[in-house]
Amino acid sequence: MFYLILLLFLLVCGGLAVLTILNFTTQVHIVLFSWQSPDLPIGMWILLAFFLGALLLYLVSLVSAWSDRRKIKKLQRNVAELQEQLLAARRPVSMPGISPATSNPDVMPGQAMPMPTGITPQDRLPSQEST
């Protein structure tokens, strides 16, 4: 993909260079409303238009990047806040009379009973349909 973009860029710049060189001898002046430009070669006007377009594209991308940077900073603050909340929720709550050393490793936080290990089909209760 990079090479395709590079090739397209080189073709456009090469075409612009050829167009500029071929039209560098013809002098023109441009009238915009009441403003009249000095006599300049057409090639110079083409180069000027190209560079003004590039400058405009740069300014638009600069504003977009500034907006994206503000969004990223806001999202980073939100992530940091959520990580702090997650750490606060994971801290063990000390309750009087219960020592944290007697915790059962099979009991997950938020569970009332330990998870059964190795249940076989014979250990299951009969279903409601069989009665």
Secondary structure, DSSP 8 states (H G I E B T S, - for coil): -HHHHHHHHHHHHHHHHHHHHHTSS-EE--EETTEE---EEHHHHHHHHHHHHHHHHHHHHHHHHHHHHHHHHHHHHHHHHHHHHHHHHHS----TT--GGG--TT--TT-SS----S--GGGS---GGG-
